[in-house]
């Protein structure tokens, strides 16, 4: 894939956001419309934050970068969206080379990158990455058969935007929303639908060998037999916070009481995701037993 070159990065950009399916035959379900808008905003925010070197979208950042919906159509949901920067904004470090057009170009390439690496992972191939050029500006991806070249920031943009593509994927249902698209009205660059549903899901596997870890349980739902815990450093599960589920018919009282303690020991099975960015990322712990 050729590297991005934007001749006029500050030029205005208008994109179309469409959702099609039975959900829109008698009107526009507000919750579906708002969920779709939220994920589109999140996808473009991810590009903005990476390119601007920001960690999160604060109120100040939102005043600098935002989307504006010009109209909303019926039958199939349709909206024209402008990608906007605040007038007179000069503080962004990339404004000399990037503007609305640059944001959109990096977003499109990040989508193509995500499709490439996720399709490789689902085929059993782990993508291999290498960076070159000044400031690691060129990313080369090998999926086992061919090298593909992308702009360096695309790697981090893809990581950051993946949850929002997963959010769009959740909207796709045969009896509700069958297709979503973002981009040019006639030939949208970002397309997802029934035929590709599940592309953005990360497959998981459960380890055969149990491990024992010291942790603190800080959340537990007795109806779901699930909660969240914090793993301490230097163990077989990396330090951090994880969701967990209780296996079998264990007494939930023990887990509720455990939240009163600062440290407990659990024996569990690791459920790891086949993640294109982190090959064996622990997604959840399946708890076999608890010791206080």
C-alpha positions as CSV (number, residue, x, y, z in Angstrom):
1,X,0.0,0.0,0.0
2,X,1.4,3.4,-0.9
3,X,2.3,5.8,1.9
4,X,-0.1,8.7,2.5
5,X,0.7,12.0,0.8
6,X,-1.8,14.8,1.2
7,X,-1.5,17.6,-1.3
8,X,-3.8,19.9,0.6
9,X,-4.3,18.7,4.1
10,X,-6.3,21.6,5.3
11,X,-9.0,21.2,2.7
12,X,-12.6,20.5,4.0
13,X,-13.7,16.9,4.2
14,X,-17.3,15.7,4.0
15,X,-18.0,12.0,4.6
16,X,-21.3,10.1,4.5
17,X,-22.3,7.7,7.3
18,X,-24.9,5.2,6.4
19,X,-26.7,2.3,8.2
20,X,-29.1,0.1,6.3
21,X,-31.5,-2.6,7.5
22,X,-34.9,-3.4,8.8
23,X,-34.4,-1.2,11.9
24,X,-35.0,1.9,9.7
25,X,-38.1,0.8,7.8
26,X,-40.5,2.7,10.1
27,X,-38.3,5.4,11.4
28,X,-34.9,5.9,13.0
29,X,-34.2,4.2,16.3
30,X,-32.6,6.9,18.4
31,X,-30.4,4.5,20.4
32,X,-29.1,2.9,17.3
33,X,-28.4,6.2,15.6
34,X,-26.6,7.5,18.7
35,X,-24.5,4.4,19.1
36,X,-23.5,4.6,15.4
37,X,-22.5,8.2,15.7
38,X,-20.6,7.5,18.9
39,X,-18.4,4.8,17.2
40,X,-17.8,7.0,14.1
41,X,-16.7,9.8,16.4
42,X,-14.5,7.4,18.3
43,X,-12.8,6.1,15.2
44,X,-11.9,9.6,14.0
45,X,-10.9,10.7,17.6
46,X,-8.4,7.8,17.7
47,X,-6.7,9.2,14.6
48,X,-6.7,12.8,16.0
49,X,-5.3,11.7,19.4
50,X,-2.4,9.6,18.0
51,X,-1.4,12.3,15.5
52,X,-1.6,15.1,18.1
53,X,0.3,13.1,20.7
54,X,-2.7,13.3,23.2
55,X,-3.8,10.5,25.5
56,X,-7.5,11.4,25.8
57,X,-10.2,13.7,24.4
58,X,-10.5,16.5,27.0
59,X,-13.0,19.3,26.8
60,X,-10.2,21.5,25.4
61,X,-9.4,19.0,22.7
62,X,-13.0,18.6,21.7
63,X,-13.2,22.3,21.1
64,X,-10.3,21.9,18.6
65,X,-11.5,18.8,16.8
66,X,-15.1,17.6,16.2
67,X,-17.6,16.3,13.7
68,X,-20.6,18.1,12.5
69,X,-23.7,16.3,11.1
70,X,-25.4,18.4,8.4
71,X,-28.4,16.3,7.7
72,X,-30.1,13.0,8.6
73,X,-32.0,10.9,6.1
74,X,-34.7,8.3,6.6
75,X,-35.5,4.8,5.4
76,X,-31.9,3.7,5.5
77,X,-30.1,6.0,8.0
78,X,-27.9,8.5,6.2
79,X,-26.0,11.5,7.5
80,X,-23.5,13.9,5.9
81,X,-20.6,14.7,8.3
82,X,-18.0,17.4,8.2
83,X,-14.6,16.8,9.8
84,X,-13.8,20.1,11.4
85,X,-10.9,21.9,13.2
86,X,-11.6,25.0,15.2
87,X,-11.1,28.2,13.2
88,X,-7.8,29.8,13.9
89,X,-6.4,26.8,15.8
90,X,-2.6,26.9,15.6
91,X,-1.4,24.9,18.7
92,X,-1.6,21.4,17.1
93,X,1.9,20.2,16.3
94,X,0.8,18.6,13.0
95,X,-1.3,21.4,11.6
96,X,1.4,22.4,9.2
97,X,1.1,19.1,7.4
98,X,-2.3,17.7,8.5
99,X,-5.8,18.9,8.7
100,X,-9.2,17.4,8.1
101,X,-8.0,15.7,4.9
102,X,-5.0,14.2,6.7
103,X,-7.1,12.9,9.5
104,X,-9.4,11.2,7.0
105,X,-6.5,9.7,5.0
106,X,-4.9,8.2,8.1
107,X,-8.3,6.8,9.2
108,X,-8.8,5.1,5.9
109,X,-5.4,3.5,5.9
110,X,-5.8,2.4,9.5
111,X,-9.0,0.6,8.5
112,X,-7.2,-1.2,5.7
113,X,-4.4,-2.1,8.1
114,X,-6.8,-3.5,10.7
115,X,-8.6,-5.6,8.0
116,X,-5.2,-7.0,6.8
117,X,-3.9,-8.0,10.2
118,X,-7.2,-9.4,11.6
119,X,-7.8,-11.5,8.5
120,X,-4.2,-12.9,8.9
121,X,-4.8,-13.7,12.6
122,X,-8.1,-15.5,11.9
123,X,-6.2,-17.5,9.2
124,X,-3.7,-18.6,11.9
125,X,-0.8,-16.2,10.9
126,X,0.8,-13.8,13.3
127,X,1.7,-10.6,11.5
128,X,5.3,-9.4,11.8
129,X,6.0,-5.7,12.1
130,X,9.1,-3.6,11.5
131,X,9.6,0.1,11.5
132,X,12.0,2.2,9.4
133,X,12.6,5.8,8.3
134,X,13.0,8.9,10.4
135,X,11.0,8.6,13.6
136,X,9.8,5.2,12.6
137,X,7.6,6.8,10.0
138,X,7.3,3.7,7.8
139,X,5.7,0.5,9.0
140,X,6.2,-2.8,7.1
141,X,3.8,-5.7,7.9
142,X,4.5,-9.2,6.8
143,X,1.5,-11.6,7.0
144,X,3.4,-14.7,5.8
145,X,3.1,-14.2,2.0
146,X,3.7,-10.5,1.2
147,X,5.1,-7.3,2.7
148,X,2.7,-4.4,3.1
149,X,3.8,-0.8,3.8
150,X,1.9,1.8,5.9
151,X,2.6,5.1,7.5
152,X,4.1,4.5,11.0
153,X,1.2,6.1,13.1
154,X,-1.3,3.7,11.5
155,X,-0.1,1.0,14.0
156,X,-1.2,2.9,17.1
157,X,-4.3,4.4,15.4
158,X,-5.5,0.9,14.6
159,X,-4.9,-0.2,18.2
160,X,-6.8,2.8,19.6
161,X,-9.7,2.6,17.1
162,X,-10.3,-1.2,17.3
163,X,-12.8,-1.0,20.1
164,X,-14.9,1.4,18.1
165,X,-15.0,-0.9,15.1
166,X,-16.0,-3.7,17.5
167,X,-18.8,-1.3,18.6
168,X,-20.0,-1.0,15.0
169,X,-19.8,-4.7,14.6
170,X,-22.2,-5.2,17.6
171,X,-24.8,-3.1,15.8
172,X,-24.8,-5.6,12.8
173,X,-27.8,-8.0,13.0
174,X,-29.9,-9.6,10.3
175,X,-33.1,-8.2,11.7
176,X,-31.7,-4.8,12.6
177,X,-28.7,-3.1,10.9
178,X,-27.3,-5.1,8.0
179,X,-24.7,-2.7,6.7
180,X,-22.7,0.3,7.8
181,X,-20.4,2.5,5.7
182,X,-18.3,5.6,6.2
183,X,-16.8,7.7,3.3
184,X,-17.8,8.7,-0.1
185,X,-21.5,8.4,-0.8
186,X,-21.1,6.3,-4.0
187,X,-18.0,4.3,-3.0
188,X,-17.5,4.4,0.8
189,X,-14.0,3.5,1.9
190,X,-15.0,1.9,5.2
191,X,-17.7,-0.8,4.8
192,X,-18.9,-3.5,7.2
193,X,-21.9,-5.7,7.2
194,X,-23.5,-9.1,7.7
195,X,-21.0,-10.8,5.4
196,X,-18.0,-9.6,7.4
197,X,-19.6,-9.6,10.9
198,X,-17.1,-10.8,13.5
199,X,-14.1,-9.6,11.6
200,X,-13.1,-7.3,14.5
201,X,-13.6,-9.9,17.2
202,X,-10.5,-11.3,18.8
203,X,-10.6,-15.1,19.1
204,X,-9.7,-16.4,22.5
205,X,-8.3,-19.6,23.9
206,X,-8.3,-21.0,27.5
207,X,-5.1,-22.4,29.0
208,X,-5.0,-26.1,30.1
209,X,-2.7,-25.4,33.0
210,X,-4.1,-23.6,36.1
211,X,-2.0,-20.8,37.8
212,X,-2.1,-19.4,41.3
213,X,-1.9,-15.6,41.7
214,X,-2.1,-13.1,44.5
215,X,-4.6,-10.4,43.8
216,X,-7.2,-8.0,45.2
217,X,-10.8,-8.5,44.3
218,X,-12.5,-5.1,44.0
219,X,-15.8,-5.9,42.2
220,X,-18.1,-8.9,42.2
221,X,-21.6,-9.5,40.8
222,X,-23.3,-12.4,42.6
223,X,-25.9,-12.8,39.9
224,X,-23.4,-13.2,37.1
225,X,-20.7,-15.0,39.2
226,X,-18.2,-12.6,37.7
227,X,-16.2,-9.6,38.7
228,X,-12.9,-7.7,38.5
229,X,-9.6,-8.2,40.3
230,X,-6.2,-6.5,40.4
231,X,-3.1,-8.7,39.9
232,X,0.1,-7.8,41.8
233,X,3.4,-7.6,40.0
234,X,5.9,-10.4,39.3
235,X,3.5,-13.3,38.6
236,X,2.4,-15.6,35.8
237,X,-0.3,-13.1,34.9
238,X,1.0,-9.6,34.2
239,X,0.2,-6.9,36.7
240,X,-3.0,-5.2,36.0
241,X,-6.8,-5.3,36.3
242,X,-8.7,-8.2,34.8
243,X,-12.3,-9.5,34.5
244,X,-12.9,-12.9,36.0
245,X,-15.6,-15.5,36.0
246,X,-16.2,-18.2,38.6
247,X,-16.2,-21.8,37.4
248,X,-18.6,-24.3,38.9
249,X,-21.0,-24.0,41.8
250,X,-18.7,-22.1,44.2
251,X,-20.1,-20.2,47.2
252,X,-20.5,-16.6,46.1
253,X,-20.2,-15.5,49.8
254,X,-16.4,-16.2,49.7
255,X,-16.0,-13.8,46.8
256,X,-18.1,-11.1,48.4
257,X,-16.1,-11.4,51.6
258,X,-12.9,-11.3,49.6
259,X,-13.6,-7.7,48.7
260,X,-13.0,-6.8,52.3
261,X,-9.4,-8.0,52.1
262,X,-6.4,-6.4,50.4
263,X,-5.0,-9.7,49.2
264,X,-6.3,-13.1,48.3
265,X,-5.0,-16.0,46.3
266,X,-7.0,-17.5,43.4
267,X,-6.3,-20.5,41.2
268,X,-7.4,-19.8,37.7
269,X,-7.2,-20.6,34.0
270,X,-6.0,-17.7,31.7
271,X,-8.3,-16.9,28.8
272,X,-6.1,-15.2,26.2
273,X,-6.9,-13.3,23.0
274,X,-5.2,-14.0,19.7
275,X,-4.4,-10.3,19.3
276,X,-2.6,-8.9,16.2
277,X,-0.8,-6.3,18.4
278,X,-0.1,-8.5,21.4
279,X,-0.1,-12.2,20.5
280,X,-1.2,-13.6,23.8
281,X,-3.0,-10.9,25.8
282,X,-4.9,-12.1,28.9
283,X,-8.5,-11.1,28.4
284,X,-10.1,-12.8,31.4
285,X,-9.4,-15.2,34.2
286,X,-11.6,-18.3,34.9
287,X,-11.4,-18.9,38.7
288,X,-11.2,-22.5,39.9
289,X,-11.0,-21.7,43.6
290,X,-10.2,-18.9,46.1
291,X,-8.0,-18.9,49.2
292,X,-8.0,-16.1,51.7
